[in-house]
Every structure is written in C-alpha cells, then in structure tokens.
Amino acid sequence: MNQNLTTYYKERAKEYDQVYQIPEEQNDLLQSAQLFQTIFAGNSVLEIACGTGYWTEQISKTANSVLATDINEAVIDIAKTRNLPGNVNFKVADMNSLSADQPFEGLFGGFIWSHILLEELDELLDKLRNHLLPGADIVFIDSRPVKGKSHDPKMITRVDEQGNTFQTRQLENGTTFEVLKNFPSTSFLEEKMARVATDIRVMELEYYWIASGKIKDR
Ligand SMILES: C[S@@+](CC[C@H](N)C(=O)[O-])C[C@H]1O[C@@H](n2cnc3c(N)ncnc32)[C@H](O)[C@@H]1O
C-alpha cells in the first residue's frame, strides 16, 4: 500500500474540497474562520500546507498579506482558481525547507499537524519559528476523533512504536493509501506549542481542535 503523503494529496487534489461540504461541520468551519480572521487581522501570514486554499481565502479577508505554500503544485493550481485578492501569493514549497525574504507576523497550518510524525514536531516548529517575528501569531487547526463521524477512532489501522496513528484511506479511483493521522491531546498540544510560543490557547470545537499562541522572544 502506498504510504507517501505527498502523492496521496496530489491524487486527492480534485476531490479534496468535499471535506468542506460535510453538513454537521459547517458550524465549526464558520467559528474557526471568524477566529482566524480576528487573530490574523492586519498581519503578514505564512501559511504552510495550504492545500486547495480554503483557509487561505478565509484568512486573506482580514490579513495584510498571505504567502500560501504547499508541497503539491496540483493543490495550488486548484487554490488559484479561487481568484483570491492581490494580497495572496502562492508558492510550491516543502514546509521543512521553506525560504522567505522576510519574517512573518503570523503562521497558519490547517489540518497538517496530524500528518507530522510525533518525533518530528519539535524540529519542524523550530524551523518554522525561524520565519516568524517575536510576538507573531501561530495557529494550527486539525481534526478531533469523533465516534461515528469521519474521524472515528475505529478508523485507526496501525499504531507505531512512537505512538503515531495511521488510517487506511481510499480515493475515488480505488487507490488505497496508509496515511499518518495523529490526534493530539490538549496537554500534548500545550506542551509542544510551549517550545516556541507563549499565550497558548487550545480550543476544542465539536469536530476540530485549534491551538494558538504567540512566538516567544529569543
Ligand atoms: C489535509 S491537507 C490540508 C490542506 C489545507 N491546509 C486545508 O486545511 O484545507 C494537507 C496538505 O499538506 C500538504 N503537505 C503534505 N506534506 C507537506 C510538506 N512537507 N510541506 C508542505 N505541504 C505538505 C499536502 O499537499 C496537502 O495539501
């Protein structure tokens, strides 16, 4: 079975936006969008793993600028069809090896935390911090495991020695992938965020968690 996350999202690109049509999640989506628009108002924002640009569009409504990056050109091509305002720029880039001319006032990562190996989180957060000003707002959102819904804990098909959890997923063309999908606890999120941020807040919505904070002074 294919275990390559980049290939999975490349092949899923055209069907990805279905996740934003789930009726019972609309409340959480609206609440999250409003929160991000408040947090990032007037900021220059670096977005990692922007995918098809759902959150890019929401954040661009109040941010001063958004540099939206993703490793897959296929998803960025779809994001570009949203015809977003001139304060948005897209760039194909791996979040592990980003280059940028100037530090940003905000960092956003939507539904990417769950796809980062537990043992690689610290290193990634340190790298991302290098692109941020002290006091920059840093925000992640991702899925909570909810019984009977799209992230039912029963869908976990493998747990590795480090505690990373994996799901088996099938695309519309029948291809199957084993995908890393971690479900962090609030205390784990607080502990990891504390490495780079202060003013940490972890919110639990019905289907999502949101972790936010402000980048520490050096
Ligand atoms: C679950 S999707 C989230 C997309 C978007 N943020 C959203 O919330 O709708 C995960 C995204 O991460 C991207 N991705 C995976 N590995 C990456 C990496 N190393 N660097 C940048 N993007 C990556 C995939 O291409 C995919 O678009």
Ligand as a Chemical Component Dictionary entry (heavy atoms), coordinates in Angstrom:
data_LIG
# 
_chem_comp.id                   LIG 
_chem_comp.type                 NON-POLYMER 
_chem_comp.pdbx_formal_charge   0 
_chem_comp.three_letter_code    LIG 
# 
loop_
_chem_comp_atom.comp_id 
_chem_comp_atom.atom_id 
_chem_comp_atom.alt_atom_id 
_chem_comp_atom.type_symbol 
_chem_comp_atom.charge 
_chem_comp_atom.model_Cartn_x 
_chem_comp_atom.model_Cartn_y 
_chem_comp_atom.model_Cartn_z 
_chem_comp_atom.pdbx_ordinal 
LIG C1  C1  C 0  -5.079 17.735 4.945  1  
LIG S1  S1  S 1  -4.436 18.712 3.652  2  
LIG C2  C2  C 0  -4.766 20.328 4.305  3  
LIG C3  C3  C 0  -4.912 21.373 3.260  4  
LIG C4  C4  C 0  -5.381 22.741 3.767  5  
LIG N1  N1  N 0  -4.471 23.278 4.744  6  
LIG C5  C5  C 0  -6.749 22.628 4.353  7  
LIG O1  O1  O 0  -6.874 22.682 5.586  8  
LIG O2  O2  O -1 -7.726 22.528 3.590  9  
LIG C6  C6  C 0  -2.701 18.544 3.887  10 
LIG C7  C7  C 0  -1.874 19.305 2.885  11 
LIG O3  O3  O 0  -0.495 19.207 3.291  12 
LIG C8  C8  C 0  0.299  19.196 2.128  13 
LIG N2  N2  N 0  1.623  18.700 2.527  14 
LIG C9  C9  C 0  1.976  17.449 2.882  15 
LIG N3  N3  N 0  3.271  17.392 3.215  16 
LIG C10 C10 C 0  3.758  18.652 3.081  17 
LIG C11 C11 C 0  5.031  19.252 3.267  18 
LIG N4  N4  N 0  6.074  18.526 3.675  19 
LIG N5  N5  N 0  5.175  20.570 3.027  20 
LIG C12 C12 C 0  4.127  21.304 2.596  21 
LIG N6  N6  N 0  2.884  20.796 2.375  22 
LIG C13 C13 C 0  2.696  19.491 2.631  23 
LIG C14 C14 C 0  -0.469 18.327 1.155  24 
LIG O4  O4  O 0  -0.074 18.526 -0.181 25 
LIG C15 C15 C 0  -1.903 18.782 1.455  26 
LIG O5  O5  O 0  -2.289 19.814 0.581  27 
# 
loop_
_chem_comp_bond.comp_id 
_chem_comp_bond.atom_id_1 
_chem_comp_bond.atom_id_2 
_chem_comp_bond.value_order 
_chem_comp_bond.pdbx_ordinal 
LIG C1  S1  SING 1  
LIG S1  C2  SING 2  
LIG S1  C6  SING 3  
LIG C2  C3  SING 4  
LIG C3  C4  SING 5  
LIG C4  N1  SING 6  
LIG C4  C5  SING 7  
LIG C5  O1  DOUB 8  
LIG C5  O2  SING 9  
LIG C6  C7  SING 10 
LIG C7  O3  SING 11 
LIG C7  C15 SING 12 
LIG O3  C8  SING 13 
LIG C8  N2  SING 14 
LIG C8  C14 SING 15 
LIG N2  C9  SING 16 
LIG N2  C13 SING 17 
LIG C9  N3  DOUB 18 
LIG N3  C10 SING 19 
LIG C10 C11 SING 20 
LIG C10 C13 DOUB 21 
LIG C11 N4  SING 22 
LIG C11 N5  DOUB 23 
LIG N5  C12 SING 24 
LIG C12 N6  DOUB 25 
LIG N6  C13 SING 26 
LIG C14 O4  SING 27 
LIG C14 C15 SING 28 
LIG C15 O5  SING 29 
# 
